[in-house]
Amino acid sequence: MPKVALACQFCTTLNAVDLSRHADKPKCAECGKPFLIDRPVKVREEHFEKTVLESEIPVIVDFYADWCGPCVAMAPMLDEIARTKAGELLVVKVDIDASPEVSQRYGIKSIPFFARFENGEIVKTAVGAVGLDGLNDLASTTST
């Protein structure tokens, strides 16, 4: 039963979500709205530690910005990874403009910047428009 702490996108309540039951469409304990885990989940700075660093399963983080053309181009491919790997890993997006402390902590200088976290540590990264093959490599790799 891999669990991860996810903030509800509607009411921002932090919930413990069992990702092995993603097909059951888990709902927020506070407002009852569904968590859509089969697509990238936006994570804000204040939830990064609980959601990413304390996750019981691997997490791919897309450090991005809305104004970044390559970030926009990679979005559909990231959606595909989230959909095909739902329950095995979590795909999250961190807006570097809205969460500057997180991006500074990891020295993000170019975007898109993709990082695979396992047990609170970065185990692999990819920078730029790496395409679906690059994201698949990141999604299937368990160590550097």
C-alpha positions in Angstrom: 0.0 0.0 0.0 2.2 2.9 -1.2 1.0 6.1 0.3 1.7 9.7 -0.5 0.6 13.0 1.0 -1.3 15.0 -1.6 -2.9 18.4 -1.2 -6.4 18.7 -2.6 -6.3 21.0 -5.6 -9.7 22.4 -4.5 -9.4 22.9 -0.7 -5.6 22.4 -0.2 -6.2 19.9 2.6 -3.3 17.4 2.8 -4.5 13.8 2.5 -2.7 10.4 2.7 -3.6 8.8 -0.6 -3.0 5.0 -1.3 -1.7 5.1 -4.8 -2.3 1.3 -5.3 -6.0 2.2 -5.4 -5.7 5.0 -8.0 -8.3 3.3 -10.2 -10.8 3.7 -7.4 -10.4 7.5 -7.8 -9.5 8.4 -4.2 -11.3 11.5 -2.8 -10.3 14.3 -0.5 -11.3 13.6 3.1 -12.3 17.3 3.6 -14.2 18.3 0.4 -14.8 14.9 -1.3 -13.3 16.0 -4.7 -11.3 13.3 -6.5 -7.6 13.1 -6.8 -6.6 12.6 -10.4 -3.4 10.6 -10.0 -3.3 9.5 -13.6 -1.9 12.9 -14.6 0.8 15.2 -13.2 -0.1 16.7 -9.8 0.8 20.3 -9.1 2.8 20.6 -5.8 3.4 23.8 -4.1 6.4 24.7 -2.0 4.8 24.1 1.3 3.8 20.5 0.4 7.0 19.5 -1.4 8.6 17.8 1.6 5.5 15.7 2.5 4.5 14.9 -1.1 7.9 14.3 -2.7 10.5 13.7 -0.1 8.4 11.5 2.2 6.7 9.6 -0.7 6.7 5.8 -0.3 7.1 5.4 -4.1 9.3 7.0 -6.7 8.4 10.6 -7.7 9.2 12.3 -11.0 9.3 16.0 -10.5 8.9 18.4 -13.5 10.4 21.8 -12.6 8.7 24.1 -15.1 7.3 27.5 -15.8 4.2 28.4 -17.8 6.2 30.8 -20.0 8.7 28.1 -21.0 8.1 26.7 -24.6 10.0 23.5 -24.1 8.1 22.9 -20.8 4.8 23.3 -22.7 6.0 20.9 -25.4 6.9 18.2 -22.9 3.6 18.4 -21.0 1.7 15.8 -23.2 4.6 13.3 -22.8 4.6 13.9 -19.1 0.9 13.2 -19.1 1.5 9.9 -20.8 4.1 8.8 -18.3 1.7 9.8 -15.4 -1.1 7.8 -17.1 0.9 4.7 -17.9 2.8 4.6 -14.6 -0.1 5.5 -12.3 0.2 3.6 -9.0 3.9 2.7 -9.7 5.2 6.2 -9.4 3.9 9.7 -8.9 4.4 12.5 -11.4 4.3 16.0 -10.0 4.9 19.5 -11.4 6.6 22.3 -9.5 6.2 25.8 -10.9 9.6 27.4 -10.4 8.1 30.9 -10.2 5.6 30.0 -7.6 8.0 27.8 -5.6 11.4 29.6 -5.8 12.8 28.1 -2.6 12.4 24.5 -3.9 14.0 25.3 -7.2 16.9 27.1 -5.5 17.4 24.2 -3.1 18.1 21.9 -6.0 20.0 24.4 -8.1 17.6 24.4 -11.0 19.1 26.7 -13.6 17.5 25.4 -16.8 14.0 24.2 -17.4 12.3 21.9 -18.1 14.3 20.0 -15.4 13.1 16.5 -14.5 14.2 14.7 -11.4 13.4 11.3 -10.1 13.2 11.1 -6.3 13.4 7.9 -4.3 13.5 7.9 -0.5 13.8 11.7 -0.4 16.9 11.8 -2.7 17.4 12.6 -6.4 18.6 9.5 -8.1 18.4 10.7 -11.7 17.8 13.9 -13.7 17.1 15.0 -17.2 17.3 18.6 -18.5 15.5 20.1 -21.5 13.1 18.7 -24.1 14.2 15.1 -23.7 11.2 13.6 -25.4 9.2 10.6 -24.5 12.2 8.3 -24.6 14.0 10.5 -22.0 11.0 10.5 -19.7 10.5 6.8 -20.1 14.2 6.3 -19.1 13.7 8.5 -16.1 10.4 6.6 -15.2 12.0 3.2 -15.4 15.4 3.9 -13.8 15.8 3.1 -10.1 19.3 4.4 -9.6 21.8 6.8 -11.2 
